[in-house]
Amino acid sequence: MSEFKHISVQEVADDTSAYTVVDIRDPQSFALGHMPKAVHLSNDNFATFLQTTPKHQPVVVVCYHGISSQRAAQVIVSQGFDTVFSMDGGFEAWKLAQPVVTD
């Protein structure tokens, strides 16, 4: 079975359009601020995500600090996705140096 990979905030920021970014934090935290173009991913929409996201599309999983995203990334890999990353430092690291949106 494939393994997920680690990716830095800067690598994602350098080319955000290359990735589908999924944010697994709670809905309230996501609403208060998230990465541009990030999609909130929860148990409620996970099946839809699996059905609508091409398996060859690189996916970056984001949580608060880069810990729970590792487990979620492994779950996504196990669903047949080719390239899945856990973003080191999570959203807390992202917001220190990158733009945050609240749409």
C-alpha positions in Angstrom: 0.0 0.0 0.0 1.1 3.5 -0.7 2.1 5.9 2.0 1.2 9.6 2.4 4.0 12.1 2.2 4.8 15.2 4.2 4.8 18.7 2.6 5.8 22.0 4.0 3.6 25.2 4.1 6.0 26.8 1.7 5.7 24.0 -0.9 1.9 24.2 -0.8 2.0 28.0 -0.9 4.3 28.0 -4.0 1.7 26.3 -6.1 -1.7 26.0 -4.4 -3.4 25.3 -7.7 -1.6 22.0 -8.0 -3.4 20.5 -5.0 -6.8 19.8 -3.6 -6.5 21.1 -0.1 -8.8 19.5 2.5 -9.2 20.9 6.0 -10.2 18.4 8.6 -10.5 20.9 11.5 -13.9 21.5 13.2 -16.5 23.5 11.2 -16.3 26.5 13.4 -12.5 26.8 13.1 -12.8 26.4 9.4 -15.4 29.2 9.2 -13.2 31.5 11.2 -10.3 31.1 8.8 -8.8 28.6 6.3 -6.4 28.3 3.4 -7.6 29.8 0.1 -9.5 27.2 -2.0 -9.5 24.7 0.9 -12.5 22.4 1.3 -13.8 21.4 4.7 -13.7 17.6 4.9 -15.7 15.8 7.6 -17.4 12.4 8.0 -20.5 14.0 6.5 -19.0 14.7 3.1 -16.1 12.2 3.0 -18.0 9.8 0.7 -18.8 12.6 -1.7 -15.2 13.7 -1.7 -14.1 10.2 -2.6 -16.6 10.1 -5.5 -15.9 13.5 -6.9 -12.2 13.9 -6.6 -10.0 12.3 -9.3 -7.7 9.7 -7.7 -4.7 11.2 -9.6 -5.3 14.7 -8.1 -2.7 15.4 -5.4 -4.4 16.0 -2.1 -3.1 18.0 0.9 -4.6 17.3 4.3 -4.6 20.1 6.8 -5.4 20.0 10.5 -4.5 22.3 13.4 -0.8 21.3 13.9 -0.1 18.6 11.4 -0.7 15.6 13.7 -4.3 14.3 12.9 -3.8 15.1 9.2 -1.3 12.3 9.1 -3.9 9.7 10.0 -6.5 11.3 7.7 -3.9 11.3 4.8 -3.3 7.6 5.3 -7.1 6.9 5.2 -7.3 8.8 1.9 -4.3 6.9 0.5 -6.1 3.7 1.4 -9.0 4.8 -0.8 -6.8 4.6 -3.9 -5.5 8.2 -4.2 -2.1 8.4 -5.9 -0.5 11.3 -4.1 -1.6 12.5 -0.6 0.3 14.9 1.7 0.0 15.9 5.3 1.0 19.5 5.7 3.6 19.9 8.4 2.7 22.4 11.1 -1.0 22.4 10.0 -3.1 25.5 9.7 -1.4 27.1 12.7 1.9 27.1 10.7 0.1 28.3 7.5 -1.5 31.3 9.1 1.8 32.6 10.4 3.1 33.2 6.9 0.3 32.9 4.4 -3.0 34.4 3.5 -6.2 33.2 5.3 -9.7 33.5 4.0 -13.1 33.3 5.7 -15.5 32.8 2.8 
